[in-house]
């Protein structure tokens, strides 16, 4: 199975550098353009299915692709972003000022630190891996998975057995990466941006994973 991993386009909160988590934020106008650039990248026959997080910034990114290829747009709850709890809607500077003890727990890469009213990195990774375990049981050979930087990077770390204290992956908004499953996992490409550069909608806003 070949899985195209797509991070959603720029959202309204990405533009402001606010933490989103599971807050249901829409794409910005620029993000909508990125979604159409993603759709233009794929040709008929490239995909058997399009799967999305149900949060609207991912769903809005996936919809033009599904429509272009005349495919049903499926959703999977486990692809939602991390539940950011009390961090949701805030800038990092606001988090550090209001919750210095909790911002330190997050910034120190503590695997089992639970954001108050939210999730830990461990919980996110377990959920992300579970999502991909469900995906490989689906009856498709080529599938696009549109979701969020945090859950996608956490899933990649789990699938590829990257040590939890390291954080090697970061995904640009609207980037395309390719992951293969053939009895074992192989990361083929990471953060492809050519489709965005061609359409003039590539920029590094929203590289952070939440």
Phi, psi and omega in degrees: 000138175250123182246121173271114181266119186237122172278144181302159176292173181303129178261172178298324178284325174303318182300328182262000183060037177264150177286131183260309186058228180263010171298132190271086185260140180278166172293151168283167174304323177295319177297325177296320176296321178297322179299319178291327176295322176298313181300321182291337181292327185267145180249158175306134181094347180289332185228151172259340183199157174234126183237137186224153160300148178283350178292141196295330180294328175281315182298319178294331176287321184283330189300313179299326178294312179298319180294319181297321183264004179057048179243148174293141177263111181265156177232155180218119185300327182293350177273001176298155177294166176306144173282108187273003173050233184290348177282341189301132176084358184257157167280156178299323179298325178289321178297314181297328180282316184279321188229062184300326181291328180276325177296325178294318178301321179287312184292338178277007176062034179287116189298325184255009174291123179261121173300126181309130183069013182226219185237167172260168174299322179298313180298320179296314182296317179299320179291319179296317178297319179300322179299315182287331173294326174290320183297318183289347175272355179284154187275052181231156175255331182224118186222141173261132179242115184251118184207218194236154184302316183296307184290324180292316179293320178297318179296317179301317179300316180293316183293323183266005176059044175280135180305138186296336182279355177255161183217072187279346187254138171212133187247133174287151171305133174066015175283158178240128174237159182235131181234134181244144175236120177219044188095342171213162183266139176223126174272116187269316179216158181222131173060047173294134184233001187302322181296327179282320179297320179298323181271357179073029182231036178257127170201166191267011175300137174082022179290329176303153194266011180243000000 
